[in-house]
Amino acid sequence: MTLTKTDLVKGIMEKVHIKNRNRERQQFLFSELNYSRFSQKRATDLVDTTLARQAKLGASCRVQVPVG
């Protein structure tokens, strides 16, 4: 199975949540609800930066995906 850059971006958008910087007037009862997801642009920038750093270090970019 080949993992493309698009797959990485979609995975980040679906699974990575970041804590909101600003506290809202209405507080959440459960703190895990006070998170937002990465936008497509921010997720793409994150993947680009990560791959560029890996290339600069001369490391091969291999991602292991669990099967099952």
C-alpha positions in Angstrom: 0.0 0.0 0.0 1.4 3.4 -1.0 0.8 6.3 1.3 0.6 9.6 -0.6 1.0 13.1 0.7 -2.8 13.5 0.3 -3.4 10.6 2.6 -1.1 12.1 5.2 -2.9 15.4 5.0 -6.4 13.8 5.3 -5.2 11.7 8.2 -3.9 14.8 10.1 -7.1 16.6 9.4 -9.2 13.7 10.8 -7.2 12.6 13.8 -5.1 15.6 15.1 -6.9 18.1 17.2 -5.4 21.3 18.6 -6.5 23.1 21.7 -8.2 26.4 21.1 -6.1 29.4 21.9 -8.9 31.7 23.0 -11.1 30.9 25.9 -14.7 31.3 24.9 -17.3 33.0 27.1 -19.2 29.7 27.3 -17.0 27.1 28.9 -17.3 23.5 27.9 -18.3 20.9 30.5 -15.9 18.4 29.0 -12.4 19.8 28.2 -12.0 17.4 25.2 -14.7 19.4 23.4 -12.6 22.6 23.5 -10.4 21.5 20.6 -10.4 22.3 16.9 -9.2 20.4 13.9 -6.4 21.3 11.5 -7.5 23.1 8.3 -6.4 21.6 5.0 -3.9 24.4 4.4 -2.4 24.0 7.9 -2.2 20.2 7.6 -0.6 20.5 4.1 2.0 23.0 5.5 2.8 20.6 8.3 3.4 17.7 6.0 5.5 19.9 3.6 7.6 21.1 6.4 8.1 17.7 7.9 9.1 16.2 4.5 11.4 19.1 3.7 13.2 18.7 7.0 13.6 14.9 6.5 15.0 15.6 3.0 17.4 18.2 4.4 18.7 15.7 7.0 19.1 13.1 4.2 16.8 10.7 5.8 14.4 8.5 3.8 10.8 9.2 4.6 9.1 5.9 5.5 5.8 5.7 7.3 4.7 2.5 8.9 1.0 2.0 8.8 -0.5 -0.7 11.0 -2.5 -3.3 9.1 -5.7 -4.6 10.5 
